[in-house]
Structures are given as C-alpha cells and as structure tokens.
Amino acid sequence: TGCLYLVPTPIGNLDDLSVRAVKTLQQVALIAAEDTRNTQKLLNHFQIPTKQISFHEHNTQQRLPQLVALLQSGQDIAQVSDAGMPSISDPGKELVQACVAAKIPVIPLPGPNAALTALIASGLSPQPFYFYGFLPRKKSDLQQTLNFLAQLTTTFILYESPYRIQQTIAHLQTVLGSQRPIVLARELTKIHEAFLRGSLAEVQAYFHDHAPRGEYVLLVAGKSGPAVVTWSASQVLAQVHTEIAA
Ligand code: SAM
C-alpha cells in the first residue's frame, strides 16, 4: 500500500515550507488539497508539478473511498490544507481516521502551525495549555463553550477572524471579567506581524481606534493559579503599541 503524508504549509512566509515538505510534495502521486487553486500557487512557487485533487469539508464523504482506494493500490498521497497543519481547525481528520482503519501508514511532517507559533512568543505560561480553535457560532454552543473555558486554569488558545475578534473579546469579558491577561498574535510570519498584550479591557479599548486587520490567534491566561502571568498588563500593552506602530 501507499502512505498518507500530512504536510504542513506556510501560514504566511513561504520560506517556512520545509525541505522535506518540498521533497514529499514532489514525490507523491497526488496531493489532496483543501483548495487546489490556493495550493497551486505554492506548488508553482516551488516548481512542483504534482497533480492535485480537492479534499474539503463539502466533499469529504465522496472523496474518502476514492483516496483510500488509491492508497491501497500503492499510490502515495500528501494531504495539505490552505495554511498550517492539516487537521488543526482544517480538513484532515476523517482521512487520517479512514487510513488508520484501513491500516494505511500515516506519516506526519512537522511544520508551521499558528497556535504553537503564537504560544511560544506570547509570554503566557506555555504549559500546560488548552487549544480550542474557532469558537462555535451557535449561541447556546458558544455560551456552553465560554463557561467551559472560564474554568480552565491553563492558558487557552482560540483562532479568530478579523470580523469577529472584537465580538469574541466582548464575549470573553462577560465570562472572564475585564482584567484577564490576553495576547493577540496577528499576521504571524507576515510583514505586519504584531503581538498585542494586555487585559481584555485594554485590548478591547485598543480596537476602538485601530480596526482589526489580518488573521489572529487569541491566547488567554488561565484563571488565577500557577499558570497565570505576573506581568502588568498595561505596561506590556504600551510596549506593543510602539511595536505595532513601527
Ligand atoms: N491549520 C492551521 C494551523 O495549523 O494553524 C489553522 C487554519 S484555520 C482555518 C485559520 C486560522 O488560523 C485563522 O483564522 C487564524 O486564527 C489562524 N492563523 C492562520 N494563519 C495565521 C497567521 N499567519 N497569523 C495569525 N493567525 C493565523
């Protein structure tokens, strides 16, 4: 049988595609991509001629038997998402589960991931941490999730779009209070990379005169306990204002 390779792709800076990732994408028979047009740009940049097939949340059930059959016939397949690690707030897990069930080897490559990249520079306690990803949209699910997150004593990590970041900060304040330290990691690995550190109230105030732009990872300190940072939120925010202005 063939192997399923899970290949992380850059979250902004193309130089972050590893040498092994390039070799793997070149050597496999087929690349299963979340968005083939998006991935084609990456393949063109690295002059990788490998053929693609789309694999995303809307065609998962149809694609799974096709991809498993190809793997069983001896073809190697690489799976990629639009950015970062497949399966992490992205398509992937169903294919991995199907391969595990069919005893097809699954070979993960290490590489770019927004959550861990943000965490290591956040200044928040990095261990233990809890990764959540995108908050649910449905009101009742959202409330339940927020109540759950409010109990955590560890740093937790959310993904958010620029359109919803202010609303999410407001939701967090209603359950966590205004003083909880948070860090926003914006546009990681890109030209406008910046870290915004402060209390929930301070970060909310920052957005009153700065429109949110780009992609964000939102990291929240756990509730009082050993995992909580000791720096003064307002000092750190001041430092970051200049960073953002620079
Ligand atoms: N699979 C990806 C990973 O491993 O990080 C995550 C994909 S998820 C659909 C996209 C979200 O990841 C964005 O809404 C944002 O929260 C976060 N993200 C991705 N790239 C980012 C970047 N360059 N800077 C900040 N956040 C980023």
Residues whose N, C-alpha, C, O or C-beta is under 5 A from the ligand:
A	BS01	SAM	I11 G12 A83 G84 M85 P86 I88 S89 D90 P112 N113 A114 A115 Y159 E160 S161 A185 R186 E187 L188 E215 Y216 V217
